[in-house]
Amino acid sequence: MQIVRHEANAVYAKAVEANGFVFTAGIVPSKLDADAKAQAAEVLAEIDRLLTLAGTSRSKVVFANLWLADVRHREAVNEAWSAWMGGKDAPARATVEAKLVDPRMLVEIGVIAVK
């Protein structure tokens, strides 16, 4: 089985292709002064880029993990998520409240997609 790592460093790869799947790392926003919806939209745009790089797309996402700094951001993040998904191809998904690496980060998202 071939494994392809995209944008890897000594610690992690942003995306990994293996056995017909694409796994992204937990992707975090860079615009830390933005609200939760804007941070989620930024993260989802980066996930789009990574999925394209690995030869797949958001329509083939089968599972997503969402980590929120505060569960009260869930509705704002869901607005960005729904806009991104376009109301179709919904994957299985888990959303949890978690302490993120930087307290200004409000959301982190990782997905698994098929090729």
N, C-alpha and C positions, 0 to 999 in steps of 0.2 A: 504494500500500500504506500502510495506516495503522499507525503505531507508537505504542503506549501505554506510557508509563513510569510505574511505581508507586514512590512514596516516593523520589523523585529529589532529589538535591542537585547542587551544582556539579561533583562528582567522579564520581558513579555513581548508578544507580537500583537499588533492591533487586530489582525484577522488571521485565522488559520483555516486552510482547506484540508479536509481529511475524510476519506471514505464517502464522498458524495455530499458532504456537509460543509458549511462555512460557519465558523464560530467567531464572534467578535469578542474582544476584551470588553470590560465595562468602560464605556466611553463617557467622558465628563466634559462639561462646557469649558470654554476658555474665557468667555465674557461673564465674569463673575459678578458684575454689577447688575446684570439683567434679572428679570423676574423669572419665576419657575417655568412659565409657558415659553418664554423666549429661550431660556436655557435648554428646555426639552427640544424645541425646534432646531436649535443649533446642533445638539447631540444627534438628532435624527438625520439631519443633513450629512453629518460626518458618517453615520452608519450607512446611509445611501452610497456615499463615496466608496466606503470600504467594501460593501457588497458588490458594487460595480467592478471594483478592482479585482475581486475574487470570482467574477463571472456569474453573479446571480443578482437578485433584486429583492426589494421589499415584499413583492407579491409571493415570494417563496420563503418568507420567514415563517418558521413553524413553532418557535418558542422565544419568549422575551422575558428578561428579568429587568425590573425597574426598581431602583433604590431611591427613595425620597428622603431628604434630610428631615422633612416634616410631613406626616401623612396629610396634613391640611392642604398641601400643595397638589393633592391627587387630582382634583377637578381641573386645575389649570394645566397640569401635565396631560391629562386625558384629552383636553381640547387640542393640544399640539399633536398628540398621538392619533386622534381621530382624523385630523386634517391630513396627516402623513399617510395613514392607511387608506383614506378615501372611502371609508365605509364598507370595505370588502376585504377579503383575504385575512381575516382576523386570526392571529396565532393563539396558541395557548400562552398564558402570561401569568407572571407572579409579580406582585407589587408589595414592597415592604418598606417600612421606615428604618433608616440606618444612619449611623454617624458616618459621614463621608470624609474623605481625606482633608479637604479644606472646608472650613465652616461656611464659606461663601458659595460653595457648590450646593445646589438645591436638588439636583437629579443626576443619576448615573444610569445608563442603559446598556445592556448587552443582549445580543440576539444570536439565535441559531437559525440558519437557513439551509435549504437544500439547493443543490446546484441546478 
